[in-house]
């Protein structure tokens, strides 16, 4: 079992990572700007969800998607509403879906199952293909040796949060086996209040009283999470299953607070890896097969029961009351029931050739098939309220599955890919990594993405990196083919987004107890995909390739053990990102971001960590007068490890001072969306 608690800052920088090239290199020598977060660090910070861990990564900020209300990751000022600018993987296997280009709504990996997280800030398409655009996140789960026996744990906290888990790691018939099962439940956060919404505005104009606002965001959820890993020489098998039941829609999916709707989901990811390892003298041959299956069923109330809604020519809601075709009363709410299924099988074959002195040459060939199937029933929209005569009321749901009236028809596509990479040890202390990848899509065509990384160990304390890379983001099926929607209309002619990035990085370890890292970067994005408007003429595409975006910035990291029992770590990031269509800074993303943590070890099995997150200087979109104020949160966590040899205890307070931070939302919410308030958690686990 790896134990990172006792490692010095310089030793932590020496942790091998594979995310940058596919072969193990120390963090400071990896061919990318890389961050690693260990299971021990996750424990120290008291995180209960993945997004709380990722918020500590330099230049990465976690916000909330304005429609689905899932989490969205902005990295170096690059973000969009469907969270598909950053590739997320589990154990090196992508689990993004073609529906929206990122992981499916509601998917969550419990932090208790995570051994470490590797993050690339910068392009990664030359190795990973689509959506490794602003960065790559690889979540590595615990294996048999990491668990080493059996673990049972329980956690309780604010909002009636409850979680119970069991883990086992051992050997069975020559296989290393790791298994985990976790159940969690939480109620809605009654302190995250939505003061007004789109229905509030309609009530004021029409004299109705249907809005659920002011009211609490519907953050309740019930989840099951299971993971199985089997390993032996040459073979690595993973299976992950996730189920979510009666999850709320937070602020509502249509701009109005929804305290009735819910989403249920079941997701499965299986993958098998085979490697010849050392069986061949100069070659290592690898095969990787994976299969991702996701399914969600959503019951969405765009407007609540008792609402009166102005209807446009296409049968959907229109904000222009005076220009509407008429008003329709929805006694049971303006409702849609949607089913979305994604199936993604993939096969990747690769070879690593070691027969040339000072070279590691990797060749990769891959195939991925993406399929989307949808179903929908609703009581509004095309085929229902777009007739010659609009009924005065609408209640009964009409099944539009398989018809031209559905919001998104079934789609599929094939992707072929080929990649070549050479890791060349030019001279002592000098390494050049160069690679290129070609991807061919059956719907929009092909893309070619090169990369180069020159790493120079100036001396034993200082490493310098000069990095160049190109990457792309493929348009999602939602962006290409959505129809009959009040949000936006897709565009089948979309081209992939493209980015070109140059970076200069320094990693300085002047002593065993201190590590610092600094990088500066510049990028240019072409064909940026975006929505022209929130509500548009249904006859015109709402998603277009814009002029692009450019940005530059810096990221500073430090990890300092200034006394035997004290550590001070953190990072500061500054970025300037400019949207070329609007000729102004990108909205919603922080220009400044600061994270710092002070860790005190005592007695010696106890640790106390106090951490600060500060989010600074965000602007609202064009025409939006709402202010996005700076905010900071403080968290305090007390950890006791191996008490009586077998017991771990954690007590934490998050957002200690109950900061009223806000994240950007669509204009229907005049006060934007509140972050979680002060919360308390207590957990314990026993090792057998």
N, C-alpha and C positions, 0 to 999 in steps of 0.2 A: 504494500500500500504506500502510495506517495504521500509524504508529509511535508507540505510547503510552509507550515507555520514557523518552523525553525530556520528557514532559509533567509539569508541576508538579501538586501536589494540587488546586489550584484549577482548573487546566485539565482534569484528569480528571473533576471534578464537572460540567464543561461538555460532556461527551460526550453526544450526542443519543441518547435511547432512545425506543422506540415502545410498549413493553409496557404502559404505564399507560393510554393513550388510543387508540392506533393511529396517532397522528401524532407526529412527532419533537419532543421537548422535552429540554432539558438535564436531567441527573439531578436536580439540586437543585430544578428547577422542575416536575418530573413530578407528575402528580396522584395520587401514591401514595408510600408509603415504598419506595424502590427501591434496589437494589444492582446494580452492574455489575462483572464480573470479565473482564479482557481476556486475550487469548492470551499477551501478554507477562507478565502476572502469574501465569498458569498455569505458564509456563516457569520463572519465578523461584522458585515454591514447589516445583518438582520433582514435581508430581502426575503419577501414571501412570493414575489412574482418576477418573471423574467425581465419585464420592462424596467423594474427598479434596479436590476443589475446593469443593464445596458446604459442606463442614464449616467453611469460613472465612466463611460468610455470617452476619451477626448474627442470633441467635435461632434458627438452624437447626442441628439435630443429626442426624447420620446414625447409625442403629442397625441392627439385624439383625432381620428378620421371624422370629417364633418357629417357624413351620411351614415356609414355603418357603425361609427363610434368605436371601432377597433383602435388599437394603438398604431401609430405611424412613426417611422424612424426618419428623422432628417439628419443627414451627414454632410458637413461642410456646406450647409446652405442648400443642399439638394434634397427635395422631397416632393411628393405629390399625394393626392387624396386616396389613392389605392395602395400606397405603401409598397410599390414595386420598383423603387430605385435602389434597394439594397437586397442582395440575395441572402436568404436564410437557409442554412442546411443543418441537418442532424446527422452527426457521425459521417460527415462528408457527402451526404445524400440530400439533394435539394427537395424541399417539400412545398414549393410554390405551385399554384394551380393555374391553369390557363384562363379560368373565369376572370380573375382580376390581376394575375401576374405576381401575386404574393401568397402568403399562407392564407388558408381559408378562414372566414369569420369565426371567431371564438376559440381558435386553436391555442392551446397553452401547454407549455412543458414545465412540470413542477421543478423548482430549483433544487429540491432534495435529491433529484435523480441526476443532477449535472455534476460532472467531474471537473470540467473547465470549459471556458468559452474562448475561442480564438477569433479575433476580429481583424480584418484588413480595412484600413481607411484608404480608399482609392480604388482604381479600376481593377477588375479581376476577370474580364471576359476572355482574355487570351488563354486562360486555363479552364474557367468554369462556364463560359458562354453567356447566355441571356441573363440580364438583370443583375449581374455582378458589376454594377454601374458606378454607384457612389461608394460601394463597399461590399464586403462579404462577412457574414456572421456564421461561424460553425460551432454548433452546440454539441459537445462531446459528453455522452452519458457515462455513468459509472459502469465499470466492468467488474468481473469477479474479484480481481485482486484489490480493487478500490473499496469494495464492500467488505470482503474478507470475513465471512460469517453471516450472521443475521442481524438485522436492525429493525426495530419497531419504534415508531414515533407518533406523536400527537401534538397538534397546535390548536390553540383557541385565541380569539381576540375580538376586536371591535366588529360591529355589524353582524354579530352572531357568527363570525368566521370560525369554521371548524375544518380541520384536516387531519387525516390519519393515514399512515403509510407503513408498508412493510417492504424490506429489501433482503435479498439473500445472494451471497456470492460464494461459490465453491467449485468443486470438481466432481464430475459425474461421468463415468465410463470414458475417461480420457478427454472429456470436454470441460473447458472453463465455462461455467454457467453463472450469469447474473440475471436476476429477476426482480422486478419492483411492481408494486401495485399501490395506488394512492387514490383516496376519495377526499373531495373537498366541497364545502358548501359555504355560501355567504349570503346574507340578506342585502337589501338595498342600503346605500349610504344616505341616511336621512338628512345629513348635513350638507350634501351637495345639491343645492336648491336651484332649479331653473325658475327664474322670476317671471319670465314671459316667453312666448313662443309665437309661431305663425298663427295658431288658432286665437291667441290673444288679440292680434291685430284684426282678424276677421270679426271677432266678437265686438270690438270697438266700432267697426264700420257698419256691421249688420245688426247690432243690438242683441246678439245672442250671448249665451253664457256656457259655452261648451268646453273651454280650455281646461286642461288639468294643471296648468300653471297658475300660481306658483305651486311647485311640487318637487319631490326629490327625483334625482336621476335614478333610473332603474338598473342598478349595477348588480343585482342578484344573479347567482349562477350556482349550478350543481354539476360537478365534474368527476369523471373517472379517468384515470390515466394508468396505463400498463406498459411495461417494457421488458423485453426478453433479449438477451445477448448470449450467443453460443460461439465459442472460439476454440480452435485447435490449430495446429500447424497447417498452414495453407488456406484455412477457411475461417471466415468471420460472418456470422448470421445475426441480423437484427430484426426485431419485430416490435412495432409501436402501435398502440391502440388508444384512442381518445374518444370520450363521449361527453357531451354537454347536454343538459336537460333544463328546460324552462329558464333559459338565460334572458335577462332583460335587454332592452335596446337603449340603455343609458338615457340619452336625451331624446331619443325617437329617431326613426329612419327617414321621416319626411319633413322635418322642421317643426313638428309638434310633439310635445311630450306624450309618450305612449306608455301608460301604466297597465296595459292589458296584453299587448303583443309579446311574443317570445320567440326564441329560436332553439331548435334542437339540432344536434349535429353528431355524426359518427365519422371518424377519420382513422385510416389505417395506412401504415407505411411499413413495407417489408423490403429488405435488401440482403443480397448475398454477395460476398466478395471471395474471390479465389486468387491466390498468388503462388507462384512457384517458389518464391523467396530465394533460397540459396541452392535450389536443386540444379540450376544451370550455371555454368561457369561465368559467363559474361552477360547473361540476360536474366531479367526478371519479368515474367509475363503475368498480366493481371486481367481479370474479368470481373465486372461489377454489374449485377442486375438489380433493378429496384422496381417496385410497384406501389404507387400512391393511389388511394381511393378515398375520396371525401364526399360526404353527403350532408346537406343541411335542409331543414324544413322550417320556414319562417312564417309566422303569422304577424303581419305588419298592419298597424292602424296609422295611416298617414295623417288622418284627422280623427279626433275622438268621437264617440257616440254623441249624437245630438248636434253635430256640426252642420252648418249650412255653408256650402262651398261654391264659389263661382267656377263655372265650367267653360273651357275654351272649345274651339272648333274640333279639336282632336279627342274630346271627351275627358281630358285631364284637367287638373286644377290650373287656373290662371290667376296670377296676382292682380291682373287688371280687371277689377270688378265691373267697371262701367262698360268695358269692351267685351265682356263675357257673353256667351250665348244664353246664359240663364243661371239661376241659383238652384241647387239641388240639395235636398235635406237627406242626411245620412243618419237614420235613427240608431244604427248599430256601428257607425263609424265608416269612414272612407277606407276600405280595407283591401289588402291583397295577401294571398297565401302563395308563397313561392317555394319551389323545390329546386335545388341546384346540386348536380352530381358531377364530379371531376374524376377521370381515370387517366393515370399517367404511367404507363410502363416504359422503362428505358433500359438500354444495354450499352455498356461502355467497355471496350477492349483496349488495353494499353500495354506497352512494352517499355522497359527501362534497360538501355544498353550501357554497360560499364567497361567495354573492351578497349576504349580509347583512353590513353593516359590523360588525366585531368579533365575528363568530360563525363557527364551523366546526360545521356540523350533519351528523351521521353517522347514516344509517339502515341497518340490517342485517336481512336475512331469510335464514334458513338451514334446511337439512334434513339430518338424519343418520340413517342406518340402521345398526343394530347387530345382528349375527348371531353366534351361538355354536353350534358343533357339537362334540360330544364322543364319545369312544369309551373303553371300559374293559374290561379282563380282569383277574380276580383269583381268589384261592383262599380267600376268606373273605367274610363279610358276608351281606346279604340275598340269598336265592335260592340260597345255597351251603351255609352252616352254620346256617341257622335252621330246619331241618326238625325233625321229631319226634325223630329220632335223630341225634346228633352223631357223626361219624366220629372215630376216634382220631387220625387224621393227615390232613393236607391238603397236596397238592403241586401237582396239575395246575391250570392256570389255566382259568377258565370265562369265555367272552366274554358280557358282559351288555349290550353295546352295543344301543341301541334298545329295551331292556326296562325295566320298572318298577324293576328292581334297580340301574340305573346310578346313579352318584353325583350326576350333574347332567344333566338332559335338555336336548336342543337347545332354544334359545330365540332370540327376535328381538324387536326393538321399533323404533318410529319416533319420532323427536324433531323437532319443528318449533320454530323460535325466531324471535323478532322483537326488535330492540333499537333504541333511539333515544338519541343522545348529543349534547349541545351543549357546545362549548368557547367560553365567552363572556369576552371581554376587557372586564371591567366598567369599568375605568379604568386609567390608567397604573400598572403594578405590581400590579394586582389581576386575577386570573383565576378564574372559576368554571366547573368542569366538572360537569355533571349528566347522569345517564343512567339508563335503566331497561331491563330485559330480561325478556321473557316466554318461558318454555319449556313446551312441551306434550309429555308422554310418553304413549305408547300404553298403558303398563302401570300407572303409579301416578298419573297426572294432571298437573297444571300447577303452576308456581311462578313468582313474580314477584319480581324483585330490583332495587332502586334503589341509586344511589350519588350522592354529592356530594363535591366537593373544592374548597375555597377556598384558593388560593395567593396569598400576599402577599409581594412583594419589598419588605421594609421599607426596605432601602437596597441598595447594591451588594454588601454583605458578608453580609447576613442575609436569609434567606427563611423564612417561616413557612407551615405548612400545617395546615388543619383538615379532617379527613377523616371521612366517614361512608359505610358500605356494608353491604349485606346480600349473603349468598351461600348456596349450597346444595350439598350433595353427594348425588347420586343413588345409591340402593342398587344394588349390583352384582348380576349374575345369581347369583353364588356366595352372596351374602347372602339373596337372595330364594328360590332354588330348590334349593339343595343338599339332598340326601336320602341316606338309607342310609349315613350317615357317622358314624365314631366321634369326629369333631371337633365338628361342630355341625350342626343341621338348619336349613335356610333358612326364611324367613317371607315369603310372597308379599304380605302386607298391610303391609309396611314403608312408612313415609313417608320422604321425603328429610330429611336433616339440614339445619338452618337456623342461620345465624349472623348476628349483628348486631354491628358493630364501630364504635367511635369512636376516632379517633387525633388526636394533636396532635404536630406535628413541627417541628423547627428545623434549618436548615442554615446554618452560620456559617463564612465564609471571610474571616477578618480580614486575611490577607495571602496573597500568591501561593503561599507555601510551606506553608500550613497550612489544612486543612479539617476541620471537626468537624460532627457531626450527632447530634441527640438526638431520640428520639420516645418518647412514652408512649401506652399504648393500654388499652382495656377492651373485652371481648367477652362475649357471651352466646350459648350454643348451645342450641337446642331439638331434640328428637327425636334425640338422639345414638344412633347405631346401635352396638350392642355384643353380644357373646356372653354369655349368662347363665352358661355353665360350659364347661369344656373337654370334659367327657364328660357327656352328658345322656340322659334318656329319649327315645328316638327318636320317640315319639309326640307330643312337645311341641316347639314352635319354640325353637330355641336362640339366635336372633337377634331382638332386640327394639329398639324405640325407647325409650330411657331418658328420665329426667327432664332430662338435659342436663349442661352444663358451663359454668362462667364463669371468666374469667381476666383478669388485668391485669399490666402489666409495663412495662419500659423497655429501650431499646437505645441504646447510645452508640457512636459511631464516630469514629475520628481517622486522619488521614493527614498526617504532618509531615515535611517535608524540612528537618531542623534544620541540616544542612550541605550543601554542594554535592554531596558524594558519599555522603551518608547519609540514609536515610528510615526512619521509624518509623511503622508503620500497625497498626491493629488495631480490635477492637471488644469490648464487654462487654454481655451481655444478662442481665437478671433477669426472671423471670416467676413468677407464682403462678397455678396452674390447679387448680380444684377440681371434682371430679366430684360432681354432685348426687345420684346414686344411692347412692354410698358415703359421702357427707358427709366427704370427705377429699381431700387433694391427689391429682392424677393421677399414677399410678405410671409409672416407667420413663423419665420425661422430666426433663432437668436443670433445676433451679431457677436455677443460675448457669452461664454459659458465657463463656469468655474466649478470644480469639484475638489474638495479637500477632506481628508480624514486623519484624525489623531487617534492612535491606538496605544493603549496602556496594557501591558501584560503584568500580572501580579499573582502571587501566592503558590505556584506558578501556573496553575491550571485555569486561571480566569483572565479574560480580556474584556476591556471596555473600549468601545469605539464611538466617537462622536464625529459625524460627517455633515458637511454643508454642500448643498447644490444651489448655485445661483444662475438664473436665466435672465440675460440682459439684452435690452434694445431690440425689440421686435416691432415691425410695422404692420398695419392692416392693409388689406387689398385696396386697389384703386376704387374710390368712391365710398369707402367704408370709414365712417367717422369714429368708430369705436376705438378706444385706446387699449393697447396691450401693455400693461404695466410690467416692469421688472418684478421678479419675485425670487425668494429664496426659501429653502426648506432645511431644517435641521433634524437629524435622526440620531438617536442614542441606542446602542445595543450592548448588552452584557452577555458574555458567553462563558460558560463553564464546561471544560472538556475533560472527558474520562474521569469524572468524579466517581470515586469508589472503583475505578478501573473500567466502568462500563456505561456510565450515565453522562449524557450531554444535556445541558440546560441553556436555553436562550430566552432572554426577556428584552423586548425592544419597544421603543416609542418612535413612531414615524410622524414627521411634521410636528415636532415638539411644540412649536409656538403657534400652531394652527394658522399658518400662512394662507391668505385668501388669493392664491395664484390663479390665473386664468389662462386657458388655452384657446386658440382661435376656433371659431365656429361659423357656420353660415349665418347670414344676416337675420334669419328668423329668430335667433337668440340674441337679444340686445346686450346682454351682459357676458357674452361668450360662455365658455364652459368652465366650471370650477374644478380645480384639482382636488384630490382626496384631502380631507382635513386631518386633524390629529387622530391617531389610532394607536392601539396598544395590542401587543401580542406576547404570548407566553408559550413556549414549546419545550418538549423534552423527548429524548430518544434513548433507547437502551440497546447496547451492543451485546450480542450473545456469542 
